[in-house]
Amino acid sequence: MDKARELADSIVHRYLTLVRYQRYVSDVIRKEFEVSGRQLAVLRYLLQSSPRSVGEISALLYVRDATTSPLLERMERDGYVTRRRCSKDNRKVLIEPTDLGRELAQRAPLGTVAQMRVRLPELPVEELESIDAALRKLSEIADVDESLLD
């Protein structure tokens, strides 16, 4: 096997390992804490600063508001968040964690994406630029059309 093929296989292996590990950690969290990774990400986001709008939460999750709203409805039903209309703009819904949501977010382990959000900023800028360039190149190679994800 030539060096290029060997490196290409290693890159694909590392990518798939990250994806599989993220799924594994998410499953562990779901079984132990009975919440999804997205729900936990929302709770941690709200702990940093709340209230937050549905649009802000959608941006965090990289999904549409139409995907976020049912997620927030489930979280409200399960007692993790409260939703209320903004007093300044009645069209805007604001989300805040409940005591139960705060406690869960503090107890649950960090998932893969949360770990990256915490640890990546600790790296030197040059290393971050290199990682960013490599991931951008992988996206190009895979013909990723980000406009389909908006």
Backbone as ProteinMPNN parsed JSONL, in Angstrom:
{"seq_chain_A": "MDKARELADSIVHRYLTLVRYQRYVSDVIRKEFEVSGRQLAVLRYLLQSSPRSVGEISALLYVRDATTSPLLERMERDGYVTRRRCSKDNRKVLIEPTDLGRELAQRAPLGTVAQMRVRLPELPVEELESIDAALRKLSEIADVDESLLD", "coords_chain_A": {"N_chain_A": [[0.867, -1.18, 0.0], [0.586, 2.189, -0.856], [1.981, 5.265, 0.514], [0.222, 7.523, 0.4], [-2.339, 6.335, 0.159], [-2.395, 4.92, 2.557], [-2.309, 7.024, 4.454], [-4.685, 8.342, 3.744], [-6.563, 6.38, 4.393], [-6.143, 6.313, 7.163], [-7.014, 8.89, 7.882], [-9.756, 8.772, 7.218], [-10.478, 6.725, 8.963], [-9.968, 7.989, 11.484], [-11.827, 10.081, 11.364], [-14.268, 8.632, 11.237], [-14.077, 7.32, 13.673], [-14.306, 9.478, 15.464], [-16.975, 10.24, 14.906], [-18.365, 7.882, 15.597], [-17.645, 7.731, 18.31], [-18.809, 10.049, 19.325], [-21.497, 9.379, 18.996], [-21.601, 7.156, 20.711], [-21.007, 8.327, 23.278], [-23.167, 10.057, 23.44], [-25.264, 8.2, 23.536], [-24.699, 6.958, 26.007], [-25.09, 9.116, 27.772], [-27.79, 9.624, 27.242], [-28.977, 7.241, 28.194], [-28.188, 7.203, 30.911], [-28.949, 9.732, 31.948], [-31.318, 10.357, 30.757], [-31.733, 12.295, 28.769], [-31.204, 13.956, 25.628], [-28.21, 14.609, 23.706], [-28.454, 17.084, 22.462], [-30.384, 18.324, 24.083], [-28.968, 18.526, 26.464], [-26.899, 20.192, 25.616], [-28.341, 22.532, 25.147], [-29.206, 23.128, 27.759], [-26.726, 23.608, 29.011], [-25.884, 25.828, 27.565], [-27.84, 27.656, 28.317], [-27.171, 27.895, 30.975], [-24.867, 29.395, 30.862], [-25.762, 31.881, 29.997], [-28.812, 33.305, 30.293], [-32.141, 34.615, 29.895], [-32.578, 32.924, 26.701], [-33.338, 33.211, 23.234], [-35.449, 31.312, 20.979], [-34.351, 31.344, 18.435], [-31.641, 31.913, 18.98], [-30.91, 29.597, 20.313], [-31.36, 27.743, 18.29], [-29.337, 28.52, 16.525], [-27.081, 27.812, 18.012], [-27.337, 25.022, 17.96], [-27.199, 24.504, 15.286], [-29.487, 24.135, 13.687], [-32.83, 24.458, 12.305], [-35.391, 26.766, 13.455], [-37.809, 25.454, 13.472], [-37.097, 22.889, 14.097], [-36.01, 23.208, 16.589], [-38.099, 24.14, 18.242], [-39.961, 21.915, 18.867], [-38.158, 20.376, 20.373], [-37.657, 22.058, 22.557], [-40.231, 22.165, 23.578], [-40.525, 19.526, 24.528], [-38.528, 19.577, 26.474], [-39.564, 21.483, 28.208], [-41.91, 20.211, 29.009], [-40.774, 18.073, 30.387], [-39.727, 19.393, 32.514], [-37.293, 20.791, 32.478], [-36.827, 23.303, 31.372], [-38.234, 26.63, 31.161], [-40.596, 28.44, 29.238], [-41.337, 31.639, 27.989], [-43.103, 34.537, 26.863], [-41.496, 37.379, 25.463], [-41.416, 40.469, 27.123], [-40.989, 42.852, 25.795], [-41.216, 42.277, 23.096], [-43.682, 40.557, 21.939], [-43.739, 38.539, 20.096], [-41.474, 37.085, 20.387], [-40.049, 34.275, 21.965], [-38.755, 33.41, 25.062], [-36.302, 31.413, 26.668], [-35.521, 29.695, 29.633], [-33.516, 27.958, 32.073], [-34.801, 25.579, 34.421], [-34.624, 24.837, 37.97], [-34.264, 22.072, 38.081], [-33.271, 21.603, 35.497], [-30.855, 23.057, 35.609], [-29.478, 21.609, 37.583], [-29.223, 19.101, 36.36], [-27.611, 19.748, 34.121], [-25.251, 20.39, 35.396], [-24.513, 18.004, 36.572], [-24.266, 16.031, 34.567], [-21.926, 14.445, 32.323], [-19.574, 16.033, 30.058], [-20.269, 16.011, 26.621], [-18.942, 14.962, 23.405], [-18.863, 17.175, 21.555], [-19.19, 19.298, 23.333], [-16.866, 18.968, 24.843], [-14.982, 19.628, 22.881], [-15.667, 22.314, 22.46], [-14.847, 23.405, 24.863], [-12.112, 22.701, 25.07], [-10.773, 23.294, 22.617], [-10.336, 26.183, 22.373], [-8.168, 26.446, 24.061], [-5.931, 25.708, 22.713], [-2.969, 26.612, 20.8], [-3.149, 29.366, 18.485], [-2.078, 28.885, 15.924], [-2.225, 26.115, 15.729], [-4.978, 25.758, 15.848], [-5.719, 27.053, 13.473], [-4.585, 25.286, 11.633], [-6.066, 22.925, 12.114], [-8.611, 23.876, 11.447], [-8.231, 24.455, 8.712], [-7.723, 21.882, 7.755], [-10.165, 20.571, 8.28], [-11.859, 22.122, 6.71], [-10.865, 21.465, 4.197], [-11.471, 18.712, 4.153], [-14.261, 18.919, 4.08], [-14.585, 20.069, 1.556], [-13.539, 17.982, -0.056], [-15.445, 16.023, 0.423], [-17.563, 17.13, -0.847], [-19.387, 18.773, 0.582], [-22.315, 20.531, 0.961], [-23.075, 23.186, 2.537], [-25.238, 24.893, 2.47], [-27.477, 23.344, 2.293], [-27.949, 22.611, 4.83], [-28.914, 24.678, 6.305]], "CA_chain_A": [[0.0, 0.0, 0.0], [1.428, 3.388, -0.895], [1.855, 6.181, 1.666], [-0.981, 8.358, 0.248], [-3.509, 5.5, 0.469], [-2.304, 4.631, 3.987], [-2.719, 8.245, 5.171], [-6.104, 8.566, 3.46], [-7.308, 5.425, 5.226], [-6.022, 6.763, 8.553], [-7.879, 10.075, 8.037], [-11.14, 8.297, 7.233], [-10.631, 5.988, 10.221], [-10.058, 8.953, 12.586], [-13.115, 10.773, 11.227], [-15.331, 7.705, 11.634], [-13.931, 7.089, 15.115], [-14.922, 10.637, 16.132], [-18.428, 10.148, 14.744], [-18.844, 6.763, 16.417], [-17.468, 8.059, 19.718], [-19.847, 11.026, 19.668], [-22.736, 8.618, 19.117], [-21.481, 6.342, 21.916], [-21.146, 9.198, 24.453], [-24.551, 10.525, 23.438], [-26.099, 7.084, 24.013], [-24.439, 6.797, 27.441], [-25.77, 10.231, 28.444], [-29.236, 9.412, 27.102], [-29.391, 6.148, 29.08], [-27.963, 7.522, 32.322], [-29.61, 10.963, 32.388], [-32.597, 10.419, 30.057], [-31.816, 13.477, 27.907], [-30.365, 13.86, 24.437], [-27.067, 15.513, 23.664], [-28.96, 18.426, 22.133], [-31.022, 18.89, 25.27], [-27.896, 18.873, 27.396], [-26.215, 21.368, 25.049], [-29.223, 23.685, 25.402], [-29.138, 23.453, 29.198], [-25.413, 24.22, 29.309], [-25.917, 27.149, 26.94], [-28.677, 28.501, 29.159], [-26.445, 28.151, 32.225], [-23.903, 30.461, 30.583], [-26.473, 33.146, 29.898], [-30.221, 33.134, 29.939], [-32.844, 33.786, 28.931], [-32.169, 32.897, 25.299], [-34.46, 33.051, 22.311], [-35.464, 30.085, 20.191], [-33.388, 31.552, 17.351], [-30.278, 31.782, 19.51], [-30.703, 28.178, 20.597], [-31.245, 27.101, 16.978], [-27.993, 28.817, 16.006], [-26.14, 26.982, 18.768], [-27.484, 23.63, 17.543], [-27.082, 24.434, 13.819], [-30.737, 23.603, 13.144], [-33.879, 25.453, 12.089], [-36.3, 27.008, 14.579], [-38.859, 24.433, 13.428], [-36.544, 21.708, 14.766], [-35.748, 23.577, 17.981], [-39.341, 24.316, 19.003], [-40.422, 20.674, 19.501], [-37.163, 20.0, 21.371], [-37.913, 22.886, 23.734], [-41.52, 21.727, 24.14], [-40.252, 18.317, 25.325], [-37.748, 19.98, 27.649], [-40.482, 22.156, 29.128], [-42.797, 19.162, 29.546], [-39.994, 17.268, 31.33], [-39.372, 20.223, 33.654], [-35.917, 21.291, 32.398], [-36.82, 24.719, 30.978], [-39.502, 27.358, 31.078], [-40.698, 29.33, 28.076], [-42.25, 32.769, 28.214], [-43.056, 35.587, 25.839], [-40.702, 38.558, 25.799], [-42.291, 41.591, 27.458], [-40.755, 43.925, 24.827], [-41.63, 41.806, 21.774], [-44.539, 39.415, 22.228], [-43.499, 37.472, 19.12], [-40.251, 36.393, 20.787], [-40.165, 33.354, 23.102], [-37.501, 33.316, 25.814], [-36.134, 30.125, 27.331], [-34.667, 29.722, 30.824], [-33.474, 26.645, 32.73], [-35.399, 25.434, 35.745], [-33.664, 24.286, 38.924], [-33.999, 20.704, 37.644], [-32.399, 21.71, 34.322], [-29.523, 23.488, 36.074], [-28.861, 20.499, 38.312], [-28.872, 18.086, 35.367], [-26.484, 20.242, 33.322], [-24.048, 20.374, 36.222], [-24.176, 16.617, 36.908], [-23.974, 15.201, 33.39], [-20.592, 14.645, 31.746], [-19.513, 16.747, 28.788], [-20.238, 15.191, 25.422], [-17.817, 15.198, 22.505], [-18.878, 18.547, 21.043], [-18.949, 20.185, 24.476], [-15.43, 18.866, 25.146], [-14.259, 20.411, 21.873], [-15.919, 23.737, 22.709], [-14.059, 23.795, 26.026], [-10.674, 22.48, 24.918], [-10.167, 23.9, 21.428], [-9.79, 27.531, 22.6], [-6.939, 26.37, 24.85], [-4.826, 25.402, 21.812], [-2.358, 27.775, 20.13], [-3.871, 29.822, 17.293], [-1.532, 28.21, 14.743], [-2.772, 24.764, 15.704], [-6.395, 25.906, 15.497], [-5.776, 27.365, 12.035], [-4.268, 24.056, 10.922], [-7.233, 22.044, 12.253], [-9.681, 24.49, 10.663], [-7.927, 24.261, 7.296], [-7.879, 20.457, 7.446], [-11.601, 20.253, 8.245], [-12.405, 22.791, 5.525], [-10.461, 20.643, 3.052], [-12.294, 17.496, 4.188], [-15.598, 19.304, 3.621], [-14.49, 20.222, 0.092], [-13.356, 16.657, -0.64], [-16.716, 15.299, 0.551], [-18.592, 17.911, -1.547], [-20.389, 19.21, 1.554], [-23.062, 21.74, 0.596], [-23.583, 23.704, 3.81], [-26.519, 25.579, 2.277], [-28.546, 22.351, 2.5], [-28.087, 22.397, 6.276], [-29.485, 25.87, 6.941]], "C_chain_A": [[0.909, 1.237, 0.0], [1.082, 4.34, 0.246], [0.577, 7.025, 1.582], [-2.238, 7.574, 0.627], [-3.546, 5.197, 1.967], [-2.764, 5.835, 4.817], [-4.204, 8.537, 4.964], [-6.966, 7.644, 4.31], [-7.274, 5.83, 6.697], [-6.938, 7.953, 8.823], [-9.342, 9.643, 8.118], [-11.421, 7.555, 8.539], [-10.805, 6.948, 11.403], [-11.387, 9.708, 12.557], [-14.25, 9.864, 11.718], [-15.266, 7.38, 13.122], [-14.535, 8.239, 15.907], [-16.442, 10.563, 16.074], [-18.996, 9.044, 15.629], [-18.737, 7.073, 17.898], [-18.517, 9.074, 20.17], [-21.179, 10.31, 19.874], [-22.737, 7.782, 20.402], [-21.707, 7.189, 23.176], [-22.579, 9.704, 24.565], [-25.492, 9.44, 23.961], [-25.932, 6.863, 25.511], [-25.184, 7.881, 28.227], [-27.284, 10.029, 28.4], [-29.729, 8.334, 28.072], [-29.286, 6.544, 30.552], [-28.79, 8.712, 32.807], [-30.958, 11.205, 31.709], [-32.818, 11.751, 29.331], [-30.912, 13.248, 26.698], [-29.178, 14.814, 24.562], [-27.484, 16.937, 23.355], [-29.598, 19.082, 23.35], [-29.977, 19.337, 26.287], [-27.127, 20.104, 26.914], [-27.032, 22.631, 25.301], [-29.131, 24.096, 26.867], [-27.813, 24.117, 29.556], [-25.323, 25.63, 28.733], [-26.717, 28.121, 27.807], [-28.008, 28.804, 30.503], [-25.45, 29.295, 32.044], [-24.58, 31.822, 30.598], [-27.914, 32.873, 29.487], [-30.987, 34.346, 30.44], [-32.239, 33.912, 27.53], [-33.407, 32.698, 24.444], [-34.353, 31.71, 21.591], [-34.434, 30.197, 19.074], [-31.949, 31.406, 17.811], [-29.949, 30.319, 19.795], [-30.565, 27.395, 19.29], [-29.858, 27.31, 16.386], [-26.94, 27.971, 16.713], [-26.145, 25.549, 18.243], [-27.301, 23.418, 16.04], [-28.3, 23.755, 13.201], [-31.724, 24.746, 12.958], [-34.731, 25.612, 13.349], [-37.388, 25.932, 14.64], [-38.397, 23.121, 14.054], [-36.375, 21.976, 16.252], [-37.027, 23.635, 18.807], [-39.865, 23.028, 19.627], [-39.455, 20.171, 20.583], [-37.418, 20.756, 22.673], [-39.247, 22.538, 24.393], [-41.323, 20.484, 25.02], [-39.504, 18.681, 26.602], [-38.619, 20.689, 28.677], [-41.401, 21.131, 29.793], [-42.08, 18.322, 30.608], [-39.464, 18.084, 32.507], [-37.971, 20.81, 33.644], [-35.82, 22.777, 32.055], [-38.215, 25.314, 31.137], [-39.439, 28.232, 29.839], [-41.681, 30.431, 28.43], [-42.084, 33.765, 27.067], [-42.237, 36.758, 26.352], [-41.651, 39.734, 26.055], [-42.139, 42.738, 26.455], [-41.231, 43.573, 23.419], [-42.379, 40.498, 21.957], [-44.343, 38.259, 21.243], [-42.331, 36.581, 19.536], [-40.496, 35.532, 22.032], [-38.79, 33.236, 23.748], [-37.471, 32.029, 26.632], [-35.166, 30.283, 28.502], [-34.636, 28.325, 31.436], [-34.226, 26.688, 34.059], [-34.305, 24.945, 36.697], [-33.28, 22.851, 38.531], [-33.046, 20.697, 36.443], [-30.988, 22.117, 34.7], [-28.777, 22.334, 36.73], [-28.407, 19.413, 37.339], [-27.641, 18.516, 34.567], [-25.176, 20.207, 34.103], [-23.587, 18.949, 36.546], [-23.678, 15.808, 35.72], [-22.576, 15.481, 32.844], [-20.681, 15.435, 30.436], [-19.492, 15.74, 27.643], [-19.06, 15.605, 24.538], [-17.757, 16.642, 22.015], [-18.606, 19.534, 22.171], [-17.474, 20.158, 24.878], [-14.619, 19.706, 24.162], [-14.448, 21.907, 22.107], [-15.109, 24.255, 23.892], [-12.565, 23.763, 25.71], [-10.04, 23.146, 23.703], [-9.616, 25.304, 21.68], [-8.49, 27.554, 23.411], [-5.706, 26.111, 23.975], [-4.226, 26.675, 21.229], [-3.102, 28.102, 18.831], [-3.384, 29.096, 16.043], [-2.093, 26.798, 14.609], [-4.254, 24.789, 15.323], [-6.56, 26.204, 14.01], [-5.514, 26.12, 11.2], [-5.454, 23.08, 10.955], [-8.383, 22.572, 11.392], [-9.461, 24.262, 9.171], [-8.134, 22.796, 6.89], [-9.357, 20.08, 7.356], [-12.291, 20.909, 7.055], [-12.097, 21.957, 4.281], [-11.266, 19.35, 3.005], [-13.712, 17.779, 3.694], [-15.623, 19.466, 2.106], [-14.403, 18.863, -0.591], [-14.662, 15.875, -0.638], [-17.865, 16.016, -0.155], [-19.731, 18.328, -0.623], [-21.008, 20.52, 1.07], [-23.731, 22.251, 1.862], [-24.925, 24.414, 3.664], [-27.7, 24.623, 2.466], [-28.845, 22.154, 3.979], [-28.711, 23.577, 6.988], [-30.958, 25.733, 7.223]], "O_chain_A": [[1.873, 1.313, 0.761], [0.022, 4.23, 0.862], [-0.087, 7.222, 2.599], [-3.103, 8.09, 1.335], [-4.615, 5.218, 2.577], [-3.522, 5.677, 5.773], [-4.899, 8.933, 5.899], [-7.972, 8.067, 4.878], [-8.278, 5.701, 7.397], [-7.57, 8.021, 9.877], [-10.079, 10.101, 8.991], [-12.475, 7.735, 9.148], [-11.69, 6.747, 12.234], [-11.997, 9.945, 13.6], [-15.087, 10.283, 12.517], [-16.302, 7.186, 13.758], [-15.204, 8.01, 16.914], [-17.118, 10.795, 17.077], [-19.99, 9.248, 16.326], [-19.63, 6.724, 18.669], [-19.051, 8.968, 21.274], [-21.905, 10.606, 20.823], [-23.75, 7.708, 21.098], [-22.501, 6.817, 24.04], [-23.136, 9.769, 25.661], [-26.406, 9.725, 24.735], [-26.91, 6.608, 26.212], [-25.831, 7.588, 29.232], [-27.974, 10.237, 29.398], [-30.776, 8.494, 28.7], [-30.184, 6.256, 31.345], [-29.277, 8.712, 33.938], [-31.661, 12.155, 32.051], [-33.935, 12.268, 29.283], [-29.977, 12.449, 26.746], [-29.158, 15.703, 25.414], [-26.937, 17.887, 23.914], [-29.374, 20.264, 23.612], [-30.1, 20.402, 26.892], [-26.748, 20.957, 27.716], [-26.476, 23.679, 25.63], [-28.994, 25.28, 27.176], [-27.785, 25.082, 30.32], [-24.747, 26.523, 29.355], [-26.314, 29.268, 28.003], [-28.254, 29.854, 31.098], [-25.221, 30.074, 32.969], [-24.046, 32.791, 31.138], [-28.174, 32.274, 28.444], [-30.511, 35.039, 31.338], [-31.507, 34.852, 27.221], [-34.391, 32.096, 24.874], [-33.305, 31.064, 21.597], [-33.717, 29.235, 18.798], [-31.125, 30.832, 17.099], [-28.833, 29.865, 19.543], [-29.741, 26.485, 19.197], [-29.273, 26.39, 15.814], [-26.012, 27.471, 16.076], [-25.089, 24.933, 18.097], [-27.253, 22.279, 15.575], [-28.173, 22.913, 12.311], [-31.48, 25.867, 13.403], [-34.787, 24.719, 14.195], [-37.83, 25.546, 15.722], [-39.224, 22.324, 14.495], [-36.571, 21.084, 17.078], [-37.029, 23.216, 19.965], [-40.19, 23.027, 20.814], [-39.885, 19.608, 21.589], [-37.398, 20.171, 23.755], [-39.379, 22.606, 25.615], [-41.879, 20.396, 26.114], [-39.803, 18.163, 27.677], [-38.432, 20.514, 29.881], [-41.635, 21.187, 31.0], [-42.684, 17.909, 31.597], [-38.822, 17.533, 33.401], [-37.494, 21.279, 34.677], [-34.841, 23.434, 32.407], [-39.218, 24.606, 31.231], [-38.373, 28.702, 29.443], [-42.704, 30.201, 29.074], [-41.05, 33.811, 26.402], [-42.281, 37.087, 27.537], [-42.583, 39.96, 25.283], [-43.072, 43.523, 26.282], [-41.604, 44.453, 22.644], [-41.763, 39.444, 22.114], [-44.739, 37.129, 21.526], [-42.223, 35.444, 19.077], [-41.072, 35.994, 23.018], [-37.791, 32.993, 23.072], [-38.477, 31.615, 27.208], [-34.123, 30.925, 28.375], [-35.614, 27.585, 31.336], [-34.272, 27.721, 34.727], [-33.185, 24.67, 36.267], [-32.115, 22.465, 38.635], [-32.125, 19.882, 36.381], [-30.023, 21.574, 34.163], [-27.596, 22.111, 36.465], [-27.314, 18.867, 37.488], [-26.727, 17.717, 34.365], [-24.11, 20.013, 33.52], [-22.399, 18.719, 36.768], [-22.769, 14.99, 35.859], [-22.098, 16.614, 32.895], [-21.732, 15.49, 29.797], [-18.779, 14.738, 27.698], [-18.284, 16.491, 24.894], [-16.696, 17.263, 22.061], [-17.871, 20.503, 21.983], [-16.897, 21.193, 25.212], [-13.686, 20.406, 24.554], [-13.502, 22.683, 21.97], [-14.729, 25.425, 23.916], [-11.838, 24.696, 26.048], [-8.871, 23.526, 23.758], [-8.507, 25.596, 21.232], [-7.794, 28.569, 23.442], [-4.573, 26.271, 24.43], [-4.897, 27.706, 21.169], [-3.621, 27.207, 18.164], [-4.192, 28.728, 15.19], [-2.397, 26.344, 13.506], [-4.722, 23.939, 14.566], [-7.453, 25.657, 13.364], [-6.154, 25.92, 10.168], [-5.798, 22.483, 9.935], [-9.046, 21.805, 10.693], [-10.396, 23.915, 8.448], [-8.656, 22.512, 5.812], [-9.755, 19.348, 6.45], [-13.198, 20.328, 6.46], [-12.957, 21.768, 3.42], [-11.698, 18.932, 1.931], [-14.294, 16.97, 2.972], [-16.576, 19.047, 1.45], [-15.096, 18.609, -1.576], [-14.954, 15.146, -1.586], [-19.011, 15.574, -0.079], [-20.901, 18.248, -0.996], [-20.301, 21.493, 0.805], [-24.821, 21.804, 2.22], [-25.672, 24.524, 4.636], [-28.808, 25.065, 2.769], [-29.881, 21.593, 4.337], [-29.011, 23.481, 8.178], [-31.574, 26.657, 7.756]]}, "name": "protein", "num_of_chains": 1, "seq": "MDKARELADSIVHRYLTLVRYQRYVSDVIRKEFEVSGRQLAVLRYLLQSSPRSVGEISALLYVRDATTSPLLERMERDGYVTRRRCSKDNRKVLIEPTDLGRELAQRAPLGTVAQMRVRLPELPVEELESIDAALRKLSEIADVDESLLD"}
